[in-house]
Amino acid sequence: MSRNPVVNALGASAYILLVVSVMNFVTKPLRNKPDTFFAPVTVLFVLTLSVAVMAYLFFYQPLQYFIQGKKKEAVDLFVKTVGIFAIFTALVLILLFYRLI
């Protein structure tokens, strides 16, 4: 993805917001209907897609560094990306805890 950990973490956050928004919009008319066989199938599809997207956002560039023999840069980028994403997650949890969102 990017060599900038902030961009990678923002990309992951944007992807999560997009998935939640689409799921919320698509399932609105189905709220009063019972689940069918396709409810868990859909969840597994979305989970698999999400794992692939997150793997790309978090691991692609560090893996490229690692393959090029730049192990320190690979670890630094991965740890910084995860750290910034953890900060974003903590901020969302704090906002939820104080009922600001």
N, C-alpha and C positions, 0 to 999 in steps of 0.2 A: 504494500500500500504506500505508505509515506515514511520518510525518515524522521518525521516530526511526531513525537509521541502524543502531543496535544491533538493533532489532526486525526491520528488513529483512534484516540479515545473519544473524540467528538463524533467520528464516523460510526463507532460502535453505539454511542448514545443516540445518534440520529436514526440508526437502523432499528433500535429498540422502540423508539417513539413511533416510527413508521409502522412497525409490526403491530404494536398495541392499537394505534389509531385505526388501521385497516381491520383488525379483528373486532374492535368495538363497533365500527361502522357496519361490517358484514353481519355480525351476529345480532344486531339490534332487532331485526324482524323475527328472529328465531327464539327470543327469550322465553316466550310462553309455550314453546313446543318441546316435547320430550326429545332427549338425545337419541340419535340413531347410531347405527354401526359406523357411520362416517365421522362422528365427532372425535373418537380417539384416533382414527386414521388421519384426520386433518391435523390434530395435535402433533402426531409423530412426523408428518410432513413438515410442519412449521419448525419443529424442534431440529430436524435434520438440516433443513435449510439454514437455520440460525447458527447451528454449530459450524457449518461450512463457512458462512459469512464471517463469524467471529474468528475462526481459525485464520482466514485470510487477513482480517484486520489486525490481529494480534501477532501472528507468526510469520507471515510472508516475508516481510523485509528483514526481520531478525534471522530467518532461515537463509536468506540470500547472503547476509553478512557472514553467517556461520560457514556456508559453503565456500565463500571466498577466503576463509581463514581468519576473518576478523571476529574472533570469538568474544572479545571484550565488548566491542560495539554491539554485537548481537544481544548479549545479556543486558547491557545498559539500555538499549532501545526497548527490549521486552519488559524489563522491570519498570522503566519510566512510564511506558504505556499502561501497564497494569496499575501502577501507582496513581496515575492521573485518573484513570477510570474508577479506581477505588474512591478517590476524592469526590468525583461526580456522584457516585453511588451514595456516599455518606451525606453529601449535600441534599440529595433527594430524600433520604431517610429522615434527616433533620427537618426538612420542610414538611414532610408528612407528619412527623411527630408533633410539630407545633401547629399543625392544621393550616399551613400557609398555602398548600396546594391540595 
